[in-house]
Amino acid sequence: MYIGIDWGGTKMEVIGLDGHGVELCRHRIPTPREDYDASIRAVVDLVEHVETVTGQQGSVGIGLPGSPNPLTGLIRNSNTVWLNGKPLGRDLEAALGRPVRLANDGNCLAVSEAVDGAGAGLEVVVGIILGTGHGGGIAIRGRSHAGFQGLAGEIGHYSLPWPREGEYPGPQCWCGRHGCLEMFCSGTGFELDYKTTTGVARKASEVIELKRAGDATARDVYGRYVDRLARSLALIIDLVDPDVFVLGGGMSNVDELYDDVPKLLSARTNLWQGEGSRLVFSDSVATPIRKARHGDSSGVRGAAFLWRE
């Protein structure tokens, strides 16, 4: 049995899958906040829950915000900041009495969708998270590609490409820098743009409904979001040229994105590089952009599949 845990900022979800990827058990709990020891206990409790329900012992894979440094084993780059600098993998292995595999949640999304989701059968799948944070992950032939330093696909903390007037230096990110893509292309960034524009705080889903109802301000905020996301994906195409992008996280449920972002990627524009140019350094762009087939379950399924090989 494969056991996967999706370690989110507000909830932790566990799943048990059989060897064919069939779900045997699923359970959620609130994520312990600001308490490292309680976080370790929560993982142990989740694993025990699955094994009690199924009567089987399983391998354990965990997808989390941030990633383990392969040189030190310490967690870095997590917006769940109480994990940073901690030897999470070693501590979990000691608590569970077995090996544990950790990966960035973007890589887990990519793995899940590469194995039996929207990217099944394709060589290179890039998963993009558009949720509380903004991140990415790469799966090659169904396996997580973390890279030499475990940073492959860490798109949330490079600068917004080709910044326009008013976008530079950009909002300050939790990482300490300004203008990170996380502050523009996450659901949180979408909400921040609306609040900065109007002075009113609304959830992303509310802004989208206003946009659909014809509200001009909400339409403009959405337009800027699509534009910024297209610039981010264009840079990834130039670097990686994946077979498909698969979107996950709350903003991935905005169906208009799957028409509007490809139009910007393929259109000729004079906004950034001159008349007749495209965002992608190519004479054409046809990279598919798809919604995660497994939806909110992709992260936890991908975590379980870290042991699939």
C-alpha positions as CSV (number, residue, x, y, z in Angstrom):
1,M,0.0,0.0,0.0
2,Y,1.1,3.5,-0.8
3,I,0.4,6.2,1.9
4,G,0.5,9.8,0.8
5,I,0.2,13.0,2.9
6,D,-0.6,16.4,1.5
7,W,0.8,18.9,4.0
8,G,-1.1,22.1,3.5
9,G,-1.1,25.4,5.3
10,T,-4.6,24.8,6.8
11,K,-5.2,21.1,6.5
12,M,-3.3,17.8,6.3
13,E,-4.8,15.0,4.2
14,V,-3.8,11.4,4.1
15,I,-4.6,8.8,1.5
16,G,-4.0,5.1,1.1
17,L,-3.7,3.6,-2.4
18,D,-3.3,0.0,-3.5
19,G,-0.8,-1.0,-6.1
20,H,-3.2,0.0,-8.9
21,G,-3.8,3.5,-7.5
22,V,-7.3,2.6,-6.2
23,E,-8.2,4.6,-3.1
24,L,-8.5,2.6,0.1
25,C,-8.8,5.3,2.7
26,R,-8.8,9.1,3.1
27,H,-8.7,11.3,6.1
28,R,-8.2,15.1,6.9
29,I,-7.2,17.0,10.0
30,P,-6.3,20.7,10.6
31,T,-2.6,21.4,10.2
32,P,-1.0,22.1,13.6
33,R,0.3,25.7,13.4
34,E,3.6,27.0,14.7
35,D,4.4,23.7,16.5
36,Y,7.0,21.4,15.0
37,D,6.6,18.6,17.5
38,A,2.8,18.6,17.1
39,S,3.3,18.4,13.3
40,I,5.4,15.2,13.7
41,R,2.7,13.7,15.9
42,A,0.0,14.6,13.4
43,V,1.8,12.7,10.6
44,V,2.2,9.7,12.9
45,D,-1.5,9.8,13.7
46,L,-2.5,10.1,10.0
47,V,-0.4,7.1,9.1
48,E,-1.8,5.0,12.0
49,H,-5.3,6.0,10.9
50,V,-4.8,4.6,7.4
51,E,-3.1,1.4,8.6
52,T,-5.8,0.8,11.2
53,V,-8.6,1.2,8.7
54,T,-7.0,-0.9,6.0
55,G,-5.2,-3.4,8.2
56,Q,-2.1,-2.9,6.0
57,Q,1.3,-1.3,6.4
58,G,2.4,1.1,3.7
59,S,5.2,3.2,2.4
60,V,5.0,6.9,3.3
61,G,5.4,9.9,0.9
62,I,4.7,13.5,1.9
63,G,4.2,16.5,-0.2
64,L,4.9,19.8,1.5
65,P,5.3,23.5,0.8
66,G,9.1,24.0,0.5
67,S,11.5,21.1,0.0
68,P,14.3,19.2,1.7
69,N,17.8,20.3,0.9
70,P,19.4,17.0,-0.5
71,L,22.8,18.1,0.9
72,T,21.7,18.7,4.5
73,G,18.2,17.1,4.8
74,L,16.9,20.4,6.3
75,I,13.7,21.9,5.1
76,R,14.0,25.3,3.3
77,N,11.7,27.7,1.3
78,S,8.5,26.7,3.1
79,N,5.8,29.2,3.8
80,T,4.9,26.9,6.6
81,V,7.8,28.6,8.2
82,W,8.1,26.5,11.4
83,L,9.4,23.7,9.2
84,N,12.3,25.7,7.8
85,G,15.7,24.6,9.1
86,K,14.3,21.4,10.6
87,P,15.5,17.8,9.7
88,L,11.9,16.8,9.0
89,G,12.7,13.7,7.0
90,R,15.0,12.2,9.7
91,D,12.6,13.1,12.5
92,L,9.6,11.5,10.7
93,E,11.6,8.4,9.9
94,A,12.5,8.1,13.6
95,A,8.9,8.6,14.7
96,L,7.5,6.2,12.1
97,G,10.3,3.6,12.1
98,R,10.5,3.4,8.4
99,P,11.9,5.4,5.4
100,V,9.9,8.5,4.3
101,R,10.1,10.4,1.0
102,L,9.5,14.1,1.0
103,A,8.9,16.3,-2.1
104,N,7.6,19.7,-2.9
105,D,3.9,19.8,-3.3
106,G,4.3,21.1,-6.9
107,N,6.3,18.0,-7.8
108,C,3.6,15.8,-6.2
109,L,1.0,17.5,-8.4
110,A,3.1,16.8,-11.5
111,V,3.7,13.2,-10.5
112,S,0.0,12.5,-9.9
113,E,-1.1,14.0,-13.1
114,A,1.8,12.3,-15.1
115,V,0.9,8.8,-13.7
116,D,-2.8,8.7,-14.4
117,G,-4.1,12.3,-14.8
118,A,-4.2,15.1,-17.3
119,G,-0.6,14.4,-18.4
120,A,-0.7,10.6,-18.5
121,G,1.6,9.1,-21.1
122,L,3.5,12.3,-21.7
123,E,7.2,12.7,-21.3
124,V,7.5,16.0,-19.4
125,V,4.7,17.3,-17.2
126,V,4.9,20.6,-15.4
127,G,2.5,21.1,-12.5
128,I,1.6,24.6,-11.5
129,I,0.0,25.4,-8.2
130,L,-2.3,28.4,-8.1
131,G,-3.4,28.4,-4.5
132,T,-2.5,30.1,-1.3
133,G,1.0,30.0,-2.8
134,H,2.4,29.7,-6.3
135,G,4.7,26.9,-7.1
136,G,5.6,24.4,-9.7
137,G,7.0,20.9,-10.1
138,I,8.3,18.7,-12.9
139,A,7.7,15.0,-13.6
140,I,9.7,13.2,-16.2
141,R,8.4,9.8,-17.3
142,G,6.1,9.8,-14.3
143,R,8.9,10.5,-11.7
144,S,9.5,13.6,-9.7
145,H,12.4,15.6,-11.1
146,A,13.8,17.6,-8.1
147,G,17.1,18.5,-9.6
148,F,20.6,18.5,-8.2
149,Q,19.8,20.9,-5.3
150,G,16.1,19.9,-5.1
151,L,14.9,23.2,-6.5
152,A,13.6,22.2,-10.0
153,G,10.3,23.9,-10.7
154,E,10.6,26.4,-7.8
155,I,8.9,29.2,-9.8
156,G,7.2,31.1,-7.0
157,H,10.2,33.1,-6.0
158,Y,11.7,34.4,-9.2
159,S,10.6,37.8,-10.4
160,L,7.6,38.5,-12.6
161,P,9.0,38.5,-16.2
162,W,8.9,41.6,-18.3
163,P,7.4,43.8,-15.5
164,R,5.1,46.6,-16.6
165,E,4.7,50.1,-15.1
166,G,3.4,49.7,-11.6
167,E,4.6,46.1,-11.2
168,Y,8.2,46.9,-10.2
169,P,9.5,46.3,-7.5
170,G,6.2,44.7,-6.6
171,P,4.7,43.7,-3.2
172,Q,7.0,42.3,-0.5
173,C,6.9,38.5,-0.3
174,W,7.1,36.5,2.9
175,C,10.6,35.4,1.7
176,G,11.8,38.9,2.1
177,R,12.2,39.8,-1.5
178,H,9.9,42.0,-3.7
179,G,8.0,41.1,-6.8
180,C,8.0,37.3,-6.5
181,L,5.6,35.5,-8.7
182,E,3.9,34.2,-5.6
183,M,2.7,37.7,-5.0
184,F,1.2,37.9,-8.4
185,C,0.1,34.5,-9.6
186,S,-1.2,32.8,-6.5
187,G,-4.8,33.1,-5.4
188,T,-3.5,35.2,-2.6
189,G,-1.8,37.5,-5.1
190,F,-5.1,37.7,-7.1
191,E,-6.9,38.8,-3.9
192,L,-4.1,41.2,-3.0
193,D,-4.5,43.0,-6.4
194,Y,-8.2,43.4,-5.9
195,K,-7.7,44.7,-2.3
196,T,-5.0,47.1,-3.5
197,T,-7.2,48.4,-6.3
198,T,-10.4,48.8,-4.3
199,G,-9.5,48.9,-0.7
200,V,-12.0,46.0,-0.1
201,A,-10.9,42.5,0.8
202,R,-12.7,39.7,-1.0
203,K,-12.0,36.0,-1.6
204,A,-10.8,35.1,-5.1
205,S,-14.0,33.2,-5.8
206,E,-16.1,36.3,-5.0
207,V,-13.9,38.4,-7.4
208,I,-14.4,35.9,-10.1
209,E,-18.2,35.9,-9.6
210,L,-18.1,39.7,-9.8
211,K,-16.1,39.5,-13.0
212,R,-18.6,37.1,-14.5
213,A,-21.4,39.5,-13.6
214,G,-19.8,42.3,-15.5
215,D,-18.0,44.2,-12.8
216,A,-15.4,46.3,-14.5
217,T,-12.9,46.4,-11.7
218,A,-13.0,42.6,-11.2
219,R,-12.6,42.2,-14.9
220,D,-9.5,44.3,-14.9
221,V,-8.0,42.4,-11.9
222,Y,-8.7,39.1,-13.7
223,G,-7.1,40.5,-16.9
224,R,-3.9,41.4,-15.1
225,Y,-3.8,38.0,-13.5
226,V,-4.1,36.2,-16.8
227,D,-1.5,38.4,-18.3
228,R,1.0,37.7,-15.4
229,L,0.3,34.0,-15.5
230,A,0.9,33.9,-19.2
231,R,4.3,35.6,-18.7
232,S,5.3,33.1,-16.1
233,L,4.4,30.1,-18.3
234,A,6.1,31.7,-21.3
235,L,9.4,31.7,-19.4
236,I,9.0,28.1,-18.4
237,I,8.3,27.1,-22.0
238,D,11.6,28.8,-23.0
239,L,13.4,26.9,-20.2
240,V,11.8,23.5,-20.1
241,D,9.4,23.3,-23.1
242,P,7.1,20.7,-21.4
243,D,4.6,18.5,-23.1
244,V,1.8,19.9,-20.9
245,F,1.1,22.3,-18.1
246,V,-1.3,21.0,-15.5
247,L,-2.9,23.5,-13.1
248,G,-3.9,22.8,-9.5
249,G,-5.0,24.9,-6.5
250,G,-8.0,27.1,-6.1
251,M,-7.5,29.3,-9.1
252,S,-7.2,26.3,-11.4
253,N,-11.0,26.0,-11.0
254,V,-11.5,29.2,-13.0
255,D,-12.5,27.7,-16.3
256,E,-11.8,30.9,-18.3
257,L,-8.1,30.5,-17.7
258,Y,-7.9,27.6,-20.1
259,D,-9.1,29.8,-23.0
260,D,-7.6,33.1,-22.0
261,V,-4.0,32.1,-21.1
262,P,-3.3,30.2,-24.3
263,K,-4.6,33.1,-26.4
264,L,-2.1,35.4,-24.7
265,L,0.8,32.9,-25.2
266,S,0.1,32.5,-28.9
267,A,-0.9,36.1,-29.7
268,R,1.4,38.6,-31.4
269,T,1.8,41.6,-29.2
270,N,3.8,44.8,-29.0
271,L,3.5,45.1,-25.2
272,W,6.9,43.8,-24.3
273,Q,9.3,43.1,-27.1
274,G,8.1,45.1,-30.1
275,E,5.7,44.7,-32.9
276,G,5.1,41.1,-34.1
277,S,6.7,39.4,-31.1
278,R,5.4,36.7,-28.8
279,L,6.0,36.0,-25.2
280,V,7.6,32.7,-26.0
281,F,10.7,32.8,-28.1
282,S,9.1,30.9,-31.0
283,D,7.1,31.5,-34.1
284,S,4.2,29.4,-32.6
285,V,3.0,28.2,-29.2
286,A,0.8,25.2,-28.8
287,T,1.6,23.8,-25.3
288,P,-1.5,22.4,-23.7
289,I,-2.8,23.9,-20.5
290,R,-5.1,21.5,-18.6
291,K,-6.9,21.4,-15.3
292,A,-5.7,18.6,-12.9
293,R,-7.8,15.6,-13.5
294,H,-7.6,14.6,-9.8
295,G,-8.4,18.1,-8.6
296,D,-7.6,18.7,-5.0
297,S,-6.6,15.1,-4.6
298,S,-3.6,15.4,-7.0
299,G,-1.1,16.5,-4.3
300,V,-1.9,13.7,-1.9
301,R,-2.0,11.0,-4.7
302,G,1.4,12.3,-6.0
303,A,2.9,12.0,-2.5
304,A,1.8,8.4,-2.3
305,F,3.2,7.8,-5.8
306,L,6.7,9.0,-4.7
307,W,7.2,5.3,-3.9
308,R,5.7,4.0,-7.1
309,E,9.0,3.1,-8.7
